[in-house]
């Protein structure tokens, strides 16, 4: 018996932790997506900064099909060629010497935080375990990672939470200095906060964190799950700042839509995660690794990264034009590359989700970062015509909402 799922079926069969839009999307091509009724949308959401090359990119399709004809899964009892190719590319094009592969950004961060604590334990003893993170940060939804993330709402109802984690103010070095001591094992920071409002770090702030970590023999951990793999116009955001972390986490765009995550570390730190100390069932999966390698090799090309910076200007100028046309809709447009946040001005305060829904009704997919930030994270290679059309639809959504 044939059966076509409906949006209502989602609510019937799933636990209610998600509340997706009413439309059920069925196919995509480039930066366009279609629903069950064959209505078309311009995709400015990018799967939350995941679909770095849009939908059904031929390079990724070819990598997936080719690997699917060889081997899909082995487990970490056995090594495979695609995972080694991916790890080698990550090492060759970043600060890192070693890689841990997994299936998501959450897993990458869990591995990073465990490595930071274990490294301090082996080198200094159990007392050196404190992790300093930042308010309004986001590092995943496991109990450990959500506690490191500095948003109380995500730990409500799940306490007691893991201990030894404190939170400073983002972009405020003195607030970190006040918490730093000899028990600190790591400082964890997003070079650009994503869920916390699309806020780039100040260069002096990150340089100061590096200095403090060196002074107190603590590790500097960069969460680049959302900002990495070309999203900011460099392969990784740390490259903008000239500040090298000891550990870096990556996911989202790394797989171009295929679930994959990675933790990168230096030779100084990596040996602390010895045999049997951590693992991931799907880490290094051949299918994921083959697609991820293809995405990484494509995105790291200079012309692609330069195109991200160019597209940033298109979006920022377009959003500012929309704002000016509607009485100062946005208080600020900020971000780096193609992770852009538009903060709603006071008359529109708290209405970012309303604008998302109105935009969907006009045929453009967007995101939010809290109640007051409209967030855009489109394909890194979105064509000019799609940018223009999507911004036109977004402006129609503003008019719809204003009325």
Secondary structure, DSSP 8 states (H G I E B T S, - for coil): ------HHHHHHHS-TT----S--EEEEEBTEEEETT--EEEESSHHHHT-TT-BS-HHHHHHHHHHHTT-----TTS--HHHHHHHHHHHHTSS-SEEEEESSHHHHHHHHHHHHHHHHHHHH-TT--EEEEEBT----SSHHHHHHSB-GGGTTTS-S--SSEEEE-TT-HHHHHTT--TTEEEEEE-SEESTTTSEE--HHHHHHHHHHHHHHT-EEEEE-TTTTTTTTSSSSTHHHHT---SEEEE-GGGGTTS--EEEEE-HHHHTTS-TTS---TTTT-HHHHHHHHHHHHHHTSHHHHHHHHHHHHHHHHHHHHHHHHTTS-EEEEEEETTEEEEEE-GGGTT-HHHHHHHHHHTTEE-EESSTTEEEE---TT--HHHHHHHHHHHHHHHHHHH-
